[in-house]
Amino acid sequence: MPVLAPGDAAQATRRPIVSNGVAAHLTTFIGSNRYMASEAPPPGPEAVYPMAFLVEQPAGSVVDSHFHEANQFQLVVAGHGTLGAHAVQPIAVHYSNAYSAYGPITAGEDGLQYLTLRNGYDRGARYLPAAREELRGVRRRFRAAVADAGPPGEAPEQATTEVLLAQAPDGLGARRHRLPPGAALQGPDPADGDGQFWVVTAGALRAADGATLPALSCAFVGPEEAPFAVTAGKAGLEVVVMQYPRWRDHVAAG
């Protein structure tokens, strides 16, 4: 079954954190992380393990360049700033393979808020240049992309789809769907990739089991699942669907 994470329920986990010297806030939606750990032992790098949390980075702060042990999407949902050389604002999507450094992330005058979304467990950021030695001997395929779809809008009269990251042969891709009230949407076949995250950026999403996800909620669909079928709520729906690539080069290399 898909993992559903309503944003209003996740707010109970919001807490202050300090990472790389930056004081921020983190809200956990799905999975455990270094700031909200589970009692269960962490899964291995080959396991599909969804992680989703919201980072609220304060105005003017800078998170240094770093990398992670898992493939990752980031979706900017509020504020402005830069990611490396790219200006980002809602709704910008960024993807980076495991062991592929990116950044720095600089928050603008109104701060920067972004969802971090992974399909495998990660122990936390490895900052450069201190962690550069960890990249030695790791066969990695660097891939990073930023697409800016513009801010959420009012519900359209007809369903529209916007390609943010064109789907690659390995399944990696991202699209934004905008639906009028009551319209139906079926996502891509999860078997084409290595898991999907669906993030509601406006309106509401109704799942087949009747569960409703309001704005700033997310769902994870595993690669073994059937295509995710949803309908738009009374105010319509805007949702960003992000799919991970099938292969994990960092696991094979290990």
PEURRA-V475603 format. One record per residue. N is the residue number from 0. PHI is phi in radians with two decimals (* if undefined). NEAR is the number of other C-alpha atoms within 8 Angstrom. Layout:
BEGIN
N|PHI|NEAR + N|PHI|NEAR
END
This chain:
BEGIN
0|*|4 + 1|-1.04|9 + 2|-1.61|8 + 3|-1.82|8 + 4|-2.32|12 + 5|-1.14|13 + 6|-1.12|13 + 7|-1.15|8 + 8|-1.24|7 + 9|-1.16|12 + 10|-1.02|9 + 11|-1.17|7 + 12|-1.66|8 + 13|-1.06|10 + 14|-2.64|7 + 15|-1.30|8 + 16|-2.40|9 + 17|-2.31|8 + 18|-2.39|7 + 19|0.99|7 + 20|1.39|5 + 21|-1.76|10 + 22|-1.46|10 + 23|-2.52|12 + 24|-2.19|11 + 25|-2.32|13 + 26|-2.10|13 + 27|-1.60|14 + 28|-1.77|13 + 29|-2.44|10 + 30|1.40|9 + 31|-1.78|10 + 32|-2.64|11 + 33|-1.14|7 + 34|-1.73|6 + 35|-2.47|7 + 36|-1.43|7 + 37|-1.65|8 + 38|-1.27|4 + 39|-1.28|4 + 40|-1.11|5 + 41|-1.16|6 + 42|-1.26|7 + 43|-1.30|6 + 44|-1.17|9 + 45|-1.49|7 + 46|-1.45|8 + 47|-1.35|10 + 48|-2.47|10 + 49|-1.29|12 + 50|-2.25|15 + 51|-2.55|12 + 52|-2.66|12 + 53|-1.76|12 + 54|-1.86|12 + 55|-1.91|11 + 56|-1.65|13 + 57|-1.24|11 + 58|-0.95|10 + 59|1.35|9 + 60|-1.37|10 + 61|-2.29|9 + 62|-1.69|10 + 63|-1.11|10 + 64|-1.02|11 + 65|-2.81|12 + 66|-2.48|12 + 67|-2.28|13 + 68|-1.62|11 + 69|-2.32|13 + 70|-1.16|13 + 71|-2.58|12 + 72|-1.86|12 + 73|-2.26|11 + 74|-2.20|12 + 75|-1.32|15 + 76|-2.03|12 + 77|-2.82|11 + 78|1.41|13 + 79|-2.52|14 + 80|2.95|13 + 81|-2.34|13 + 82|-2.12|12 + 83|1.10|8 + 84|-1.62|5 + 85|-1.71|7 + 86|-1.32|8 + 87|-2.26|11 + 88|-2.76|14 + 89|-1.10|15 + 90|-1.95|13 + 91|-1.72|14 + 92|-2.04|14 + 93|-2.26|11 + 94|-2.22|12 + 95|-2.53|14 + 96|-1.17|12 + 97|-1.00|12 + 98|1.04|12 + 99|-2.11|12 + 100|-1.24|9 + 101|-2.59|11 + 102|1.98|10 + 103|-1.22|12 + 104|-1.86|12 + 105|-2.02|11 + 106|-1.48|17 + 107|-1.42|13 + 108|-1.13|7 + 109|-1.81|9 + 110|1.36|15 + 111|-2.58|15 + 112|-2.17|12 + 113|-2.57|12 + 114|-1.48|12 + 115|-1.79|13 + 116|-2.29|12 + 117|-2.26|13 + 118|-1.90|14 + 119|-2.56|13 + 120|-1.26|16 + 121|-2.39|8 + 122|-1.41|7 + 123|2.37|7 + 124|-1.12|7 + 125|-1.95|9 + 126|-1.53|12 + 127|-1.73|9 + 128|-1.53|5 + 129|-1.02|7 + 130|-1.70|9 + 131|-1.03|9 + 132|-1.07|6 + 133|-1.19|6 + 134|-1.50|8 + 135|-1.18|6 + 136|1.38|4 + 137|-1.64|10 + 138|-1.34|7 + 139|-2.34|10 + 140|-1.90|7 + 141|-1.27|7 + 142|-2.62|8 + 143|-2.45|9 + 144|-2.56|9 + 145|-2.23|9 + 146|-2.22|9 + 147|-2.03|11 + 148|-1.64|10 + 149|1.46|8 + 150|-1.22|7 + 151|-1.01|9 + 152|-2.14|5 + 153|-1.24|4 + 154|-1.03|13 + 155|-1.37|10 + 156|-1.37|6 + 157|-2.29|6 + 158|-1.16|10 + 159|-2.30|8 + 160|-2.28|8 + 161|-2.09|8 + 162|-1.39|8 + 163|-1.64|12 + 164|-2.21|10 + 165|-1.01|8 + 166|-1.14|9 + 167|-1.52|7 + 168|-0.99|5 + 169|-1.53|10 + 170|1.76|13 + 171|-1.08|15 + 172|-3.12|12 + 173|-2.64|14 + 174|-2.43|12 + 175|-1.94|13 + 176|-1.93|13 + 177|-2.15|13 + 178|-2.18|17 + 179|-1.31|14 + 180|-0.94|11 + 181|1.39|10 + 182|-1.24|10 + 183|-1.78|9 + 184|-2.53|7 + 185|-2.02|8 + 186|-1.35|8 + 187|-1.19|7 + 188|-1.15|8 + 189|-1.04|16 + 190|-1.15|9 + 191|-1.30|10 + 192|-2.40|15 + 193|-2.16|16 + 194|1.91|14 + 195|-2.29|14 + 196|-1.92|12 + 197|-1.98|12 + 198|-2.09|11 + 199|-1.43|17 + 200|-1.79|13 + 201|-2.84|13 + 202|1.26|15 + 203|-2.61|16 + 204|-2.00|13 + 205|-1.94|12 + 206|-1.43|10 + 207|-1.10|7 + 208|-1.48|4 + 209|1.67|6 + 210|-1.16|7 + 211|-2.04|9 + 212|-1.98|14 + 213|-1.37|13 + 214|-1.00|10 + 215|1.07|10 + 216|-2.15|13 + 217|-2.53|14 + 218|-2.45|11 + 219|-2.02|12 + 220|-2.00|14 + 221|-1.28|11 + 222|-1.15|11 + 223|-1.62|6 + 224|-1.38|11 + 225|-1.31|6 + 226|-0.94|9 + 227|-1.34|10 + 228|-1.99|10 + 229|-2.42|11 + 230|-2.29|11 + 231|-1.40|17 + 232|-1.33|12 + 233|-1.13|8 + 234|-1.76|10 + 235|1.49|17 + 236|-2.64|18 + 237|-2.18|15 + 238|-2.43|12 + 239|-1.82|12 + 240|-1.91|13 + 241|-2.13|12 + 242|-2.05|14 + 243|-1.46|13 + 244|-1.20|10 + 245|-1.17|10 + 246|-1.76|6 + 247|-2.00|8 + 248|-1.01|9 + 249|-1.18|12 + 250|-1.33|8 + 251|-1.06|6 + 252|-1.16|8 + 253|-1.18|5
END
